[in-house]
Amino acid sequence: MRNNLNRKAFTLFELMVVVMIIGVVYALVLGSFDPKKSVKIVTLQYIKDALSPYWTKGVKVELVIYDRCRESTLLINDQLQDDVETNINAEMFKDIKVFKNDRHNGERELIFSPLLIDKRLHKVCFRFTLFPNGSNSSYVIKSGKKYYAYFPYFEETYVTTALDDALEVFQKKEFTKISIHE
């Protein structure tokens, strides 16, 4: 007869029970740990890239900068996303101007509609949208000494230091697409 007091190893069953207990504790602790999602806008050139993780087909995603360009929020299908933190460089948006160029009126500065947040109406200084069909906002943005031309479909943002250059490139690409579809 063996003496059970002298054994020096665990049985397979005991090891499986310990692993199962560790797995349950791990699932409970890390399952409840939900780090807040974050959208970080480092440069205006890559806004679309920063928002794309939140976009799927049929979903509208908007970055809205408001209150003198110091505050920001993310909207998905026009609903505020409290679980997503937006992290912007307020300096980048401080003197921002947004231009649209149409074939009848030439260049014009855009004014965005106010936004209702927490039962208060806020003045919006910038809004960038990824639409349900995969297109995005298209206009020219001035920030500091740079101009960024955003085109509606899957094209790289054009960056220049001259407004006329940005508007000319924007107009060529924008109106070429319009005349193809007319």
C-alpha positions, 0 to 999 in steps of 0.5 A, a space after each residue: 500500500 502506498 502512503 498518500 502523505 509521501 506523494 510529491 506531485 499533483 494529479 491531472 484532475 487537481 491541475 485542471 481544477 486550478 487552471 479552471 479557477 484561474 480562467 474564471 477569475 481572469 474572465 471576471 476581472 478582465 471581462 469587466 475591465 472595459 477601457 474607454 475607446 478613443 479617437 485621437 486627431 493628430 493631424 487634419 490630413 488623417 481625420 478619415 483614418 482616425 474615424 474609420 475604425 468606427 465606420 461600417 457600411 450603413 453607419 454615419 460617423 461624425 467628428 464635431 468640434 464645438 465651443 470655440 474649437 476647444 471641445 469635441 465629440 463623436 456621433 454615430 448615426 446622429 447619437 452622441 457616443 459617451 463611451 468614446 473619448 475624442 482627443 484633439 489638438 485644440 491649437 490645430 482647430 483654433 483658426 480653422 476655416 472651411 471652404 467649399 467651391 461651387 461652379 456658380 458662386 466660386 469659393 465660399 466659407 462654410 458655417 456649420 449648424 449648431 449642435 444640441 449636446 446635453 440640452 444646450 445648443 453649441 456653436 460648431 466650428 468644424 464637422 467631418 462626416 463619414 457617410 453610410 455609403 463610404 464617402 466623406 465630407 468634401 471641402 477645403 480646410 485652412 488651418 495655420 499655414 496649410 490647406 487640406 482638400 478633402 475629396 468625397 471618395 477614397 482619395 488621399 487628402 491634398 495638402 498645400 500652402 496656397 488656398 488657390 492651389 487647394 481650391 483649384 485641385 478640389 474644383 477639378 476633382 469635384 467637378 470631374 466627378 459631377 460631370 461624369 454622373 450628369 
